[in-house]
Amino acid sequence: MTGLSDLPVQAAKSRLLLTLVVDTSSSMEGERIAELNAALQDWRQQLVEDDVVRRFGEIAMITFGEGHVNLVDLSGDPGQAYVPVSRFDPPPLRAGGVTPMIDGLQYAFTVLADRRQQLRKDGFSLLNRSLVYLITDGVPTDENGYPTNAWRDFAPVIRRQEEGRHLLFFAFGVDGADEFVLRGLAPRAWRLLADARLADVLSLVSTSIEAAAASSVHDMPADQAYDIVNEQMDRHARMREFLEGKA
């Protein structure tokens, strides 16, 4: 039987760019990196089951930690950062090293800007804001592993991109993440999910994509867009707690 991921992606005149920026530092070693790899494989099925995301979505993944900052090869072509969601099949990630979170975010924003420019050059529109997701279990460090406040200088870069209606930025932290940093980077869209499984975090990403890709959100100011996405994520979280008997 043909699966959704095997169906052809219809030609579309628009693109929805999704960028994952994922912590693979030494704190992710062992069970946690194994959990992340398994969750990513399950998550790709959630993406292709969404018709809008499957038809219009392109995805890139940047890691920070093992090997410093890396663009994950999703296409077999080192020069191609984004692939259609239908072809998203991440290789196993490895954990190690320090936590160059801000270097990872800076690189992600550069890769995203390059792709937006290329799409416009090729005649594609970007009706939807690009969506960027930070997933971390730590605090940002410099190259020597010492905590850094460089995130304070990067936060205004994110705000300018939001104000220009270029993107929405989400920061999701699990055990070990610094709430103050998450709040500073994404004051309208941060979540500290201390006891959540990484599969639940990615499921929340899916929910936010669905809400942010709605046509009614396209022309809204960033604050209004975040309100709608947060409401949908809160509803999703309450439903999950109900199903798990926590509510």
C-alpha positions as CSV (number, residue, x, y, z in Angstrom):
1,M,0.0,0.0,0.0
2,T,1.3,3.4,-0.9
3,G,2.1,5.6,2.1
4,L,1.6,9.4,2.3
5,S,5.3,10.0,2.1
6,D,5.4,8.1,-1.2
7,L,2.8,10.3,-2.8
8,P,4.0,13.0,-5.3
9,V,4.3,16.5,-4.0
10,Q,2.1,18.8,-6.1
11,A,3.8,21.7,-7.7
12,A,3.2,24.7,-5.5
13,K,3.9,28.4,-6.1
14,S,4.5,29.0,-2.4
15,R,6.8,27.5,0.2
16,L,6.7,27.1,4.0
17,L,10.2,26.9,5.4
18,L,10.7,25.0,8.6
19,T,14.1,25.1,10.5
20,L,15.0,22.9,13.4
21,V,17.9,24.0,15.6
22,V,18.7,21.1,17.8
23,D,21.0,20.7,20.9
24,T,23.4,17.7,20.5
25,S,25.8,18.7,23.2
26,S,27.3,16.3,25.7
27,S,24.3,16.6,28.0
28,M,22.3,14.8,25.3
29,E,24.5,11.7,25.4
30,G,23.1,8.3,26.1
31,E,19.4,7.7,26.4
32,R,18.4,11.2,25.5
33,I,20.1,11.3,22.0
34,A,18.6,7.8,21.3
35,E,15.2,9.1,22.3
36,L,15.7,12.1,20.0
37,N,16.6,10.0,17.1
38,A,13.6,7.7,17.6
39,A,11.3,10.7,18.0
40,L,12.5,12.3,14.8
41,Q,11.7,9.2,12.8
42,D,8.2,9.1,14.2
43,W,7.7,12.8,13.8
44,R,8.4,12.7,10.1
45,Q,5.2,10.7,9.7
46,Q,3.2,13.4,11.5
47,L,4.5,16.0,9.1
48,V,3.6,14.1,5.9
49,E,0.1,13.4,7.3
50,D,-0.6,17.2,7.2
51,D,-1.5,17.9,3.5
52,V,-0.6,21.5,3.6
53,V,2.8,20.9,5.2
54,R,3.5,18.0,2.8
55,R,2.7,20.0,-0.3
56,F,4.3,23.3,0.7
57,G,6.8,22.5,3.4
58,E,10.6,22.5,3.2
59,I,12.7,21.6,6.2
60,A,16.3,22.0,7.3
61,M,18.0,20.9,10.5
62,I,21.0,22.4,12.2
63,T,22.7,20.9,15.3
64,F,24.9,22.5,17.8
65,G,27.2,20.5,20.1
66,E,28.9,17.4,18.6
67,G,31.2,18.9,15.9
68,H,30.3,22.4,17.0
69,V,27.6,23.6,14.5
70,N,26.4,21.3,11.7
71,L,23.9,21.4,8.8
72,V,22.4,18.0,8.8
73,D,22.6,16.4,5.4
74,L,19.0,15.6,4.5
75,S,19.4,15.5,0.7
76,G,22.7,14.0,-0.2
77,D,23.7,17.4,-1.6
78,P,25.9,19.4,0.9
79,G,24.8,22.6,-0.9
80,Q,21.1,22.0,-0.3
81,A,20.0,22.8,3.2
82,Y,16.2,22.4,2.8
83,V,14.4,19.4,1.4
84,P,10.7,18.9,0.8
85,V,9.0,17.6,3.9
86,S,8.0,14.4,2.1
87,R,11.8,13.6,1.8
88,F,12.7,14.4,5.4
89,D,14.6,11.4,6.7
90,P,17.2,12.5,9.2
91,P,20.3,10.4,9.8
92,P,21.1,9.3,13.4
93,L,22.5,12.3,15.4
94,R,25.4,12.0,17.8
95,A,25.9,13.9,21.0
96,G,29.0,15.5,22.5
97,G,30.9,18.7,23.1
98,V,29.8,22.1,24.5
99,T,26.7,24.1,23.8
100,P,27.3,26.7,21.0
101,M,23.6,27.6,20.9
102,I,24.0,31.1,19.6
103,D,26.4,30.0,16.9
104,G,23.8,27.5,15.8
105,L,21.1,30.0,15.7
106,Q,23.2,32.5,13.8
107,Y,24.0,29.9,11.2
108,A,20.4,28.8,11.0
109,F,19.2,32.4,10.3
110,T,21.9,32.7,7.6
111,V,20.8,29.4,5.9
112,L,17.2,30.5,6.1
113,A,17.9,33.9,4.6
114,D,19.8,32.2,1.7
115,R,16.9,29.9,1.0
116,R,14.4,32.7,1.0
117,Q,16.4,34.7,-1.4
118,Q,16.8,31.7,-3.7
119,L,13.1,31.0,-3.7
120,R,12.3,34.6,-4.6
121,K,14.8,34.5,-7.4
122,D,13.2,31.3,-8.7
123,G,9.7,33.0,-8.6
124,F,8.3,31.3,-5.5
125,S,6.3,33.3,-3.0
126,L,6.5,33.0,0.8
127,L,3.0,33.7,1.9
128,N,3.6,32.0,5.2
129,R,6.2,33.2,7.7
130,S,9.1,30.9,8.1
131,L,9.1,28.9,11.3
132,V,12.3,28.4,13.4
133,Y,12.4,25.9,16.4
134,L,15.1,25.8,19.0
135,I,15.1,22.5,21.0
136,T,17.6,22.4,23.9
137,D,18.4,20.8,27.3
138,G,21.2,23.2,28.3
139,V,22.5,26.8,28.5
140,P,24.5,28.5,25.8
141,T,28.3,28.3,26.1
142,D,31.3,29.7,24.4
143,E,33.8,27.4,22.6
144,N,35.5,26.5,25.9
145,G,32.2,25.4,27.5
146,Y,31.7,28.5,29.7
147,P,28.2,30.0,29.9
148,T,27.8,33.0,27.7
149,N,25.4,35.9,27.5
150,A,25.8,36.2,23.7
151,W,22.1,35.4,23.4
152,R,21.3,38.9,24.7
153,D,22.8,40.3,21.5
154,F,21.0,37.8,19.3
155,A,17.5,38.3,20.7
156,P,17.1,41.7,18.9
157,V,17.9,40.0,15.6
158,I,15.0,37.7,16.2
159,R,12.7,40.6,17.2
160,R,13.5,42.4,13.9
161,Q,12.7,39.4,11.9
162,E,9.4,38.9,13.7
163,E,8.5,42.6,13.3
164,G,9.2,42.3,9.5
165,R,6.8,39.3,9.4
166,H,9.6,37.2,8.1
167,L,9.4,34.4,10.7
168,L,8.1,33.1,14.0
169,F,10.6,31.8,16.5
170,F,9.9,29.1,19.1
171,A,12.2,28.0,22.0
172,F,11.5,24.6,23.6
173,G,13.5,23.4,26.6
174,V,13.6,20.1,28.3
175,D,15.4,19.1,31.6
176,G,18.5,21.2,32.0
177,A,17.4,24.2,29.8
178,D,17.5,27.7,31.3
179,E,14.1,29.3,31.5
180,F,15.6,32.8,31.5
181,V,17.4,32.2,28.2
182,L,14.4,30.6,26.6
183,R,12.2,33.6,27.7
184,G,14.8,36.1,26.5
185,L,15.1,34.5,23.0
186,A,11.4,33.8,22.5
187,P,9.3,36.0,24.9
188,R,6.0,35.1,23.2
189,A,6.8,31.5,22.3
190,W,9.0,29.7,24.9
191,R,8.1,26.5,26.7
192,L,10.0,24.7,29.4
193,L,8.8,21.1,29.2
194,A,10.9,19.7,32.0
195,D,9.4,16.2,32.2
196,A,8.3,15.9,28.6
197,R,9.4,13.2,26.2
198,L,11.1,14.5,23.1
199,A,8.4,12.9,21.1
200,D,5.9,15.2,22.9
201,V,8.0,18.2,22.2
202,L,8.0,17.4,18.5
203,S,4.3,16.8,18.6
204,L,3.9,20.3,20.0
205,V,6.1,21.5,17.1
206,S,3.6,19.9,14.7
207,T,0.7,21.6,16.4
208,S,2.4,25.0,16.1
209,I,3.1,24.5,12.4
210,E,-0.5,23.7,11.7
211,A,-1.7,26.8,13.5
212,A,1.0,29.1,12.1
213,A,0.3,27.9,8.5
214,A,-3.4,28.8,8.6
215,S,-4.3,31.4,6.0
216,S,-5.9,33.6,8.7
217,V,-2.4,34.1,10.3
218,H,-0.6,35.2,7.2
219,D,-1.0,39.0,7.5
220,M,-1.2,39.3,11.3
221,P,1.3,41.2,13.4
222,A,3.7,38.7,15.2
223,D,2.0,39.2,18.6
224,Q,-1.4,38.2,17.3
225,A,0.1,35.2,15.4
226,Y,1.8,34.0,18.5
227,D,-1.5,34.3,20.5
228,I,-3.2,32.0,18.0
229,V,-0.4,29.5,17.9
230,N,0.0,29.5,21.7
231,E,-3.8,28.9,22.1
232,Q,-3.6,25.9,19.8
233,M,-0.5,24.5,21.6
234,D,-2.2,25.0,25.0
235,R,-5.2,23.1,23.8
236,H,-3.0,20.3,22.5
237,A,-1.1,20.1,25.8
238,R,-4.4,19.9,27.8
239,M,-5.7,17.2,25.5
240,R,-2.4,15.2,26.0
241,E,-2.7,15.5,29.8
242,F,-6.3,14.4,29.7
243,L,-5.4,11.4,27.6
244,E,-2.5,10.5,29.9
245,G,-4.8,10.9,33.0
246,K,-2.9,13.9,34.3
247,A,-5.9,16.3,34.1
